[in-house]
Amino acid sequence: MFCLKVVHSTLSHCLGLSSWLAQLQVLRSIFAASMVASSRSYADFTPEATFDIKKVDLHRLEEGPPLTATLTREEGLKYYRTMQTIRRMELKADQLYKQKIIRGFCHLYDGQEACAVGIEGGITLSDHLITAYRAHGYTLTRGGTVREIMAELTGRRGGIAKGKGGSMHMYTKNFYGGNGIVGAQVPLGAGVALACKYLGNDQLCVSLYGDGAANQGQIFETYNMSSLWKLPIIFICENNQYGMGTSVERSSASTEYYKRGDYIPGLRVDGMDVLCVREATKFAADHCRSGKGPILMELQTYRYHGHSMSDPGVSYRTREEIQEVRSKSDPISMLKDRMLSNNMASIEELKEIDIAVRKEIEDAAQFATTDPEPPLDDLCSHIFANDQPFEVRGATPWTKLTSTS
């Protein structure tokens, strides 16, 4: 007879072969039972749930989006991961900026994640989108990777714009930036919408701007032309309550931005709820695709950071105000609570997503700090579509010129 040492729970003893085989059978039974329990718990997750959402305020519309939204478990996990990725990416960008690894302009999007994720949930990747300078979240939802975004912020060769655009100028297919001039992207979006109508491809353009840009004259000019030509464009005002350090009440005679289009139908939406944003965007997209022309959406949202990195964000508002929004209206917490209370996910599962997101962010930050900077020879490339060397009247940027004086 020979002996085998078997450890089971807290017992450790020497068994004969027959006893060992019996013990092995017990362990197999325990393992099989645990697998069944695990599969059952996974199968027991609710695959789909319907939630009440906040009623949308309407302008020149007889009916609006539904008062309920259906969410599948797959969608919920996807939205949760994307919003967490945007949040963690922005917090890492804040850290790298304070370490002087990221320099220049940098506008963070944390707090407004439900806007980018909800809008993307209401359109398709073949549709078009253009926004202002707070563009990191949209770059991600439009197909960019965390590595590409972080490397762009640090001005590296692997950045999404080859390290030349920085925070404000990121692009992907059907995403036109990232624009630094306040409000200037709105008429560009109308041009994209005009192309969609001309081509008859059933696509549309989402043209975003903030409450700070809402008083720009070029936006009203764009409303007019878009309405005249019935362009398939969704104007979206991301009202995060402050234009730089000026509250909307101090800058606008009317803060009902969804009515600013006058003759253009409008919606005022809870921009902190990803499901509200998604359902409103679907409604607006259907409006445009049916040939009814433009529609305007105001997303009531909130940014946690200051306007830019030079703005501490607490000179024109209190820390208590920021904390109150975080505790009552945080978009990630809202989705998380819905999923947990309806058995659409477990706390452990969401924690695993959090861990994976943090790892992805750290990996991207490592890449963004070690990837080489673009070579000086590339300074004037990527200017023209065919990427030929930049030459004017026989001279290039590298031609050594002599003074004639």
ABEGO torsion letter per residue (X at the ends): XBBBBBBBEABBBBBBAAAAAAAAAAAAAAAAAAAAAAAAAAAABBABBBBBBBBBBBBGBABBBBABBBBBAAAAAAAAAAAAAAAAAAAAAAAAAAAGABBEBBBBABGAAAAAAAAAAABBAABBBBBBABAAAAAAAAGBBAAAAAAAAAGBAABAAGGAAEAABBBBBGBAOGBABBGAAAAAAAAAAAAAAAAGAGBBBBBBBBAAAAABAAAAAAAAAAAAAGBBBBBBBBBAGBBEABBAAAABABABAAAAAGABBBBBBBAABAAAAAAAAAAAAAAAAAGAEBBBBBBBBBBABBABAABAGAAABBAAAAAAAAAAABAAAAAAAAAAAAGABBAAAAAAAAAAAAAAAAAAAAAAAABBBBBAAAAABGABAAGBBBBBGGBBAABBBBBAX
